[in-house]
Amino acid sequence: MINRLLVANRGEIARRVFATCRTLGIGTVAVHSDADADAPFVAEADQAVHLPGNTPAETYLRIDLILDAARRAGADAVHPGYGFLAENAEFATAVTDAGLTWVGPPSKAIAAMGDKMEAKALLAEAGVPMLPTWTDAGDITGFPVLVKASAGGGGRGMRVVRDAAELAEAVASARREAASAFGDGTVFIERYVERGRHVEVQIFGDTHGTVVALGERDCSIQRRHQKIVEEAPAVLPDGLRERLHEAAVAAGRAVGYVGAGTVEFLLAPDGDFHFLEMNTRLQVEHPVTEAVTGLDLVRLQILVAEGEPLPLATTPPTEGHAIEVRLCAEDPAQGYRPATGTLRRFAVPGVAGAFSPTRGLRLDSGVVDGSTVGVHYDSMLAKLVAWGPTRAEAARTLAGALARAEFHGVTTNRDLLVRVLRSREFAATDVDTDFLERHPEVFEPLLPADQLPLVALAAALASAAGRRASASVLAGLPSGWRNVPAFPQVTRFTGPDGEIEARYRLDRRGALAEWSLPEGGPTSAVSLVEAAPDRVVLDVDGVRRVFRVHRVGSEVFVDGPDGAASLTELPRLPLPTAELAAGSLVAPLPGAVTRVHVTVGQRVAAGDLLLTLEAMKLEHPVLAPTDGVVAELPVPAGGQVDTGAVLAVVNPEEDSR
């Protein structure tokens, strides 16, 4: 029996494993980097051991440090979570050699599936259908193809290539990203299937020879080959579900699989399916399987690791439908650029449970109010899962909760997720791995641009109410009261589209006498119903609208019926600041310059690749904003930069002579 378990991971997966351990009476041990010292998963563990440093290579990837932490804390078992060392056969062997219980598959199974080329060959012999695959670019028989990392997963080290001219750079870039994420830059190439669906089967094996499929998930909606929307069960033609389950179980039996694993397939438009890879660990999206089966997969992992037989020998029945989304700290409209900062508020309404099988709304989060989102780890903040009697109800519940949630302080992909869930194509199950590329409309923010003036007005009225509430004298006077009331009050903000002014005038009774934009008169008939520091109610053309307002310093976060916006109130008398040189390109977040592709004096065209910045384990291209000449490259390859650092200066074409 396991008495004390160490989780060799961080964030929400550590919290997820700890939750099941508490129900089973198992003690818990966390390991953490410097950056994670105050993270929720550390606080929830019974014991925690510090791993000095911040980068994964210094901390969560150090087998010696993790085993030492287990020894020091008295742990008798190790759960790898997912990511980091979860699919590292050397780590699994080291854990068992240290006399600890390994809550995962045998190291031989991890090794067999860890090399994706060897895995393909092994499973092809077991009758699992495969895509054409190459290791030598010269052998490719046609395009498009997909370059893939042989080690790891999560979409890192993947590149779609549509013609031979792009292949060499795609392979080089994929190798760099894979080496950075997994410590192994080996890649291979396989045929790319257009309009394919990503469907995976959850399997489970025990030490008594049972391997069973627990159902399947559709994970087709992806960005950068990383899943962001997952659902169970998949919507499949008659007979296909059974064939997928049979192939997945055959794959598990071929490697003597024990524990939780996922066999991933690509479903082609013609109905054929092909093996993609086998993940020898618990998956990020396991909660949707838990929701429709009622099974606690972490509990099953622990029971199997203790030598117990699985409590089921066949695929369990499912009830209803579950959909999960991955909430990430990133800006989809800017090429999924990762975002950093402090979460001023992280609140989702209507949550029924967390970190265990839940009917209704489930939130598995690695962050809370006040958490700092840095650059060292993956950008995923949380997983939100909705269960409903039908797929349509689950989607509506999930979209509604996301739309009403308050995510303040860090840019997220929330609006994109809501638009996907509410799209006609998603409702019709018209999804595939290219869904986001085919539907640029889902990248539009929920809040229409023409509603920003109302949001700014609500923010200004809330700020004024806050000042009156805190006034030490004459607090009963309406905001902006003066002897000559004809002149409006003006509050300036920076918002998503630049600077915006809220101009308004209150009468002597505190009612909204008028409001306008600098370029013209009012766009709507607006009256003030209520104004408090945290809530403003406006009557807009006869319809009352409630705006929730949260202010932190000069930051003002407004959540309204049409969407949310983050504003920064500008000082009335701003101090002078140093101006950047025209054509300056600055770092959007801290990171490292991995490659510089141009030289000073080189002529470039708009959209040309200037350099590559690595942050949150992904490469991000920095492109020329206009035709011109490269005037400065202040950061060499390998250089570290902070947010706002100048990466390059491009003089526009007309100024380059």
N, C-alpha and C positions, 0 to 999 in steps of 0.2 A: 504493500500500500504506500502511496505517495503521501508524505507528511508536509513537506515544504517545497514549493516549486518556484524556480527562478525563471522569469520571462526575459529572454535575450533579445528584447525589442523595446519599442517605445510607443508613445501616443495611444491612439484608440485601441489598437490590438492588445497592448499590455493591459489596459483597463478591461477589455472584453474577457481576457483569460482570467484576470483577478476576480471578476464577478462570478464566474462559474466556480472558481476555487473556494470562494466564500460560502457558496451553497453546499459544497462538498466537505467543508471543514478543513480545507488544505491551507496551510500558511503560504504567504506570498513574499517574493523578493524581487525588487526592481533593480536594474542597473541604469545609470544615467550619465550623460555627458555634462559638461559645464552649463551649456545652454539650457538643458532640461532640468536643472536642479529644482526649479519651482513648478515643474509641470504637474498636472493633475495625477498622472499615473504614478509619479513618485510619491505623492502625498497619500495615495490610496493603498500602497503596498505596506505590508507589515514591517518589512525591512527594505532598505535601499543602500546600494553600494555605488560610490562615485567612480566613474571612469574618466580620468583627467583628459581634457581636450574637448574639441567640438566636432571635428570632421569624423565621418564614419570610419575612416581608416585608423584614426586615433582611438576610437571608442567602440562602437557597436560591431565592428568587424574584427576586433581583437579577441581571438579564441582564448589566448592565455589569460587575458584580463577577466573574461567572463567566467572561466573555470575557477580562477582565483576568487572571484566574487562569490561563486556558489560555495566554495569551501569555507570562506570567511563567514558567510551567513548561515551555514549549516543546511543548505538546500540538498535534497536528495533526488531532485528531478529538474529537468530543463525543458521549457517550451520555447521553440524558436520564433513564434509569431509568423509573420510573413515579411519578405524583404530581408536585407542584410544577410545573415548566415542561414536563413531558413532552408535553403536548398543547397547547402554546402555539405558534401559527403564527409569531408575532413572534420568538420565541426561535429557531425553526428557520431563519428568514430571516436573523436576525442572525449565527448561526453560519456559514452559508454565505457571507454577505457578508464575514465576517472571513477568508475563505479557508480555513476548516476543513471537514473532512468531517463531515457530520451523519449519525449512525447512527440513522436514523428515517425516517418517510415524508416525502414532499414537503410543504412548508408549505401548498401549495394543498389537498392532501388533508386536512391537519389542520384548516385553516380550514373546509373544506366540512363536515366531520363535527363540528367543535367547536360549531357552533350547531345544537343538536339539532332545532330546528324546520326549518331549512333542509335539514338532512340527511334528515329525514323526507320532505320534498317531493321532493328529488332522487332518493332511492331508491325512492319510490313510482312515479316515472316508469320506473324500471328494473324494475318488477314485483315489488318486495319488499313483502310484505303488512304493513299498518300498523294500529295502533289508532286510534280516534277521538281527536282532539287539539284542544285549545282554548288560546288565549292570553287570551281575555276570559272572565272567570268568568260573565258574564251569558249566554253562549252554551251553557253546560253543559246537556246534555239528560237527565242522570240521575246518580245516585250508586250505588256509591262511585267516587271518582276518586283519582288520585295526582298530587300536586303535585311537580314535578321541577325541579331546577336545569338551566338550558340549557347552562351550562358545567361542566366537571369531571365527577366521578363518585364512586365509592366510597360511594354511599348518602347523601352529604351534601346537604342541601337537599331531601330527600324527605319528604313527609308524606302519609299516607292520610287521606282525608276521607270520612266516611260520610253527612253531611247538610249542608245549606246553612249552618246556624248556625255550623259549625266552619271554614268555608272561609276567611273573611277572616284570622283569626289564623294558620291554617296557611300561607297564602300569605306573610304578613308574617314569620313565623318562618323559613320556608324561604328567603326572600330574605336575611335576616340571616345565616343559616348559610352560604349559598352565597357571599355577599359576603366573609365572613370566610375561607372555605376557598379560594376561587378568584379573588377580586377582581372578581367579576361576580355581581350579585344577580338577574339575569334568570331568571324561572321560567316554566313552562308547565304545562298540566294535561292528563292523558290518562285514558281509562277504565281503571279498576282491575279486573283479572281475579282473581276469587276462586279459590283452590286452583290457581293457575298454577305452572308449573315454569320456572325460569330456565335455559335451555340456550344455550350460546354456541359459536361455531365459530371456531377458530384459523385465520386465513388468512395467507398469505405471498405477497408479490409481488416481482418483480425489475425491473430497468431494461430487460429484454429483452421485456417484455410478458406474462410468465407470472404468473398469479395462481392459487394452488392452496390448497385446504382441507387442513389437516393433522389434521383430526379435530375432535371436539366434546367439551364438558365440561358436566356438570350442576352448577350452582352454586345450587341451590334453597334450601338451608338457610342462612338469613340472619338477622342481627339488625340492627334499624334499617336495613334495606335494604342492609346490608353483608354480603358473603359470609363465612362462617366455615368451611364444609365444601364442598369441590369434588372432583369425580371425573371420570375419563375411562376408557373411553368412557361416554357417557350410555346409560342403559337406555331404548331407544326402540322403538316399534312398527315392524313391517316397512315399509320404504319411506320412512319419515320422515327417516331419516339422510341419504339422498341428496338429498331435497328441501331440507333445511336447508343442506347443503353447497352446492347449486346457488344458493340465494338469497344465501348469504354471498359466494360468488365473484362473483355478479352485482353485489353491493354494492361489492366491491373494484374491479372493472373500471369501474364507473360513475364512480369518482373517480380512476382512474389510480393505484391504490395500489401502493406500493413499501415493502417491509419487513414487520415483524410487526404484525399487527392482529387485533382480535377483533370479530366481529359478534355482538351479543347479541340473543336472541329470548325471547319469552314464549310458552310452550307451554300452551295452554288445555286444560281437561279433555276437551273434545270432539275434541281432536287438531289443531285449527287452531293455527298459530303466527303471531306478529306481531313485527315489528322493534321493538326497544327502543332500541338505540344502537350506535354503532361506536366502539370505543376504539382510537385511533390510536397504539398503544404496545404494549410487552410487558405482559402482565397478571401480577398477583401469583400467579395460579394456573397459570402456564405449566409448572411442574415436573411436573404430572400428565400433560401431553401429552408431555413429554420422556421420562417413565418408560415409557409404552406404545409410543412410536415409536422410542426410542433416539436421537432427534435432539437436538442442542445448539442451542436456538433463538437464544441470544446469538451463537454462532458464525455461524449463518445471517444474523443481522442485520449482522454485521461484513462477511461476504463480499459481501452485497448492497450495502452502503454502498461497498464498494471496486469495484463495477461488475461483479462476477462473476454468472453466471447461477445460478439455483437448481439444486441437484443432483438435483431431482426435478420432474416435470411433472404428476404425479397424486397423489391422496391416498395416503399410505403405509399399509401394513397395520399393525395394532396387535396387541400381544401382552399378554395378561393385563389386569389392572385396577389403577388407581392412585387413591388417595384422599389428599387434602391437608386439613389443618386449620390454621387460623390461631390461634396461641396469643397471646392479648392480655392486657395488664395491665389487668384490669377485674374488677368483681364483678357477675356476671349477676343475682344475687339482689337487688341494689340498683339495678336499672334500668341495668345495664351501666356503673355508675359507674367511671370510670377510676381506676387505682391508681398510686401513685408510690412511690419508695423505692429501696433498694439491693438488688440481687440477690445474696444471700449464697451461693446455690448454684444453678447452672443445669446440670443433668445429665440426659441422656436415654440409657437403656441400649440397646445393640444397633444403634447407628447405623452404617450401612455406607458412607455417603459424604455429601458436602455440596456444594452449589453446582454440580452437574453431573448429567447423567442417571445415575440409580442404580437398580439392581434391589435390592429390599429396603427398608431404612429410610433416608430422606434427611432431613437437618436443615439448613435454610437459616435462619440466625439472625443477627440484628443485635446480639446481646448475648452476654456471657460472664459467668463468675463475677466479681462485683464491679462490674458495670455499674450505673450510676445511671439510673433511669427517671424522667424529668422530665415536665413538662406542656406542652412546646412543640410536640411532634410527635404523630403517630398512636400509638395504644396497642399496635399489633402488635409483639410481641417476636420471633416466629419463625414459620416454617412447618415442619410436620412432615409428611412424605409417606411413605406405605407403598405398595409395589408387591407384588402377589401374583398367582398364576396365576388366581385367581378373585376376584370382588368380596367374597365372604364372608371369604376368607383375608386380603385386604388390610385389611378393616375390623377383623378380630380382631387382626392384627399391630399396627395403629395404636392401637387402644384399649388393648392390653396395654402398649405402650411408654409411652403417656401416663400410664397408671395407675401405672407403676413409676418414672416420672421424678421428679426432685427439683427443685422450683421453690420456692426459699426466699427470703423477704424481701419479695416483692411478690405481692399477690393476683392470680390469673389465672383464666381461664375453663376451665381444664383439666377440672374435674369435669363441667361442662356438655358438653364435647366427648366425653368418654368415655361419658356416658349416651346421647348422641345416637347414637354409633357402635354401642352395644350394644342399642339399642332394637329391638323387633320391627318397628316401622314402617319404620325405616331398612333393616333386613334385607330387608323385602318391597318396597323401593323405593316406599313410600307416603310420598313427600316432596313438598313444595311450599313456596312462599315464606312461607306462614303456619305452617310446621311448629312453630316454637317457641311461637307463640301458642296453638296447639291442644294442646300437650303440656307443661303446667306441671310435670309430674313430673320432667322432665330438669333442672330447676333445683335439685333437691335435692342436697346435697353427697354425695359418695361415702361419706364416713364417717358411719354412723348416729349419731344423738345419744346413743344408749345405750352406744356404744363410747368416748365421751369419757373416762369414768372410767379405763378401761384405758390410754388414751393418756396421761392425766395421771399415772397410776401409773408407766408406763414412763419418762416424762420425769423424775419425781422420783427414781426408782431410778438413772437415768443420771447425774443431777446429783450424787447421793450418791456414786456410784462415781467421778465426776470429782474430787470433793473428797478422797476417800480416796487417789486416785492422786497428787494434788498435795500431800498432807500431808507436812510436814517431820518430824513426830514421830508415833510410834504409828500408822504407816500400816497396820500389820497388823491393827488392831482393826476389827471389822465396823462399818459405818455406824450411827450412833445408839447405840453401846454405852454402857450406863450401869448403875449398881449396882441401880437399880430398873427393870427392863425392861418393866413392865406398860404404861407410857404410850406411845402411838404417836408417830411422827414425823408432822409436818404440813407439807406444802408447798402453797402457794396459787399459783394461776395465773389469769390472764385468758385466756379462749379465745373461740371464735366465738360462744358463747351467754352470755357473761358470766363471772363468777368461778366457779372450781371448785377444790375441795380434794382433795389426795391424802393419805389417812391410812393409814399402814401401820406395821407393827412387824416388825423382823428379830430372830430369836433369836440366841443367842451364837455359833452356827455360821455366821451370815450368811444363813440361809434365811428366806423370807418366812413369818412366823408368822401374820399376819392382815393384812387390808386392808379398809377400809370407807369408806363415804361418811358425811358428817355426819348425814344423815337416817336412816340405817339400817345394817344389816349388809351383808356382802359380797353382791354380785349374782351372782357366779360363784365356783366353786372354782378358785383361782389359786395356783400355786406358781412360785417363781423358779428358772429354769434357769440363767440367765446374766445378769450385769449388768456392762456396761462403759460408759465415758463416751459411746461412740457406738453402742452396740448393747445391746438388752435382749431377752431371750428369756423369755417367760412361757408356762407350761402352763395353759391355760384350759379347764376341764372336759375334760381329757384330750387337748387339741389344742395343739400348740406353735405359738406365734405370735412372729414376729420383728419387732421394732420398731427401725428405724434412727433414731438420734437425732443431731441436729446443733445445737449450742449456740453462739450468738454473743452474748456479754454476757448479758442477761436473757432474750433471745429463745431459745426452744427449738422446733425444727422436728422433728416426729415423722412418719415415713412407715411405715405399717403395712400389713398384708395387706388391710385393708378400706378404706383411704384415708389421707389425710394431714391433719394439723392443725398450726396455728401457735399456740404458747402463749407467754405472757410470764410469767416467774416473778416473783411479787411479793415485796418485802422483808418480812422477818419483823416489822420495826418500821418501818412506813411513816411518812414525814414528812407533816405536814399540808399540804394543798393548797387553793388557793382554789376555792370551789364556784361553778359557773355559776348564773345566775338560772334558776328553774324556767321551762320552756317555751323555753329557748334552742335555736336551730338553728345548728349550726356548719358551717363549710366542710369537706367531706371531703377536699379537696385544694386546692392553690393554683389560683387562676383570677381571672377578672374578672366582676364583676356587670354583665351587659349590660342588664337591665331590672328595674325594681321595679314590681310590679303592684298593690300595696296601699299604704295610708297608715297612719300611726300612729293608733290609735283605731278603726280599721275592724274590724267584726265579721266573722269568717271561719268557715268550716266545715272540718272535717277533710278533707284532700285538696285544698283550694283552692290555686291557684298563687300563691305569695308573691313570688318573684323568680326570675330565670334566671341561672345561673352558666355561664360558658363556660370550658372547659378541654379540652386535647387536641383542639382544633379542633371540638368539639361543644358544643351547648347542653344543659344539665342543669337540669331544673326543681327548685325547692325548694318543697315542699308543706307546708301546715299539718298538724301532727301530730294536732291535736284541734280541736274547736269552741272558739272563744275570741275574744279581742280582741288585735289587734296592739299590743304595748306599746312595742317598740323596733325601729328599722330603722337600725342604726348605719352601714351602708355604702351610699352613693348609687350610682346607675347610673354605670358607668364606673370604679368603684373596684376596685382590686386587693386580693386577700385571700390570706393564707397558710392552710395547714391549721390547723383549730381555731379560726379567727376566727369570732366571733358574727355571723351574717348577719341574724338576726331573733329577737325574743322574742315568743311568743304566750302570753298568760295564759289558762289553761284557763277554760272557761265558768263553773265554780263559783267562780273567783277573780276574775272580771272586774268585779264590782260595786264 
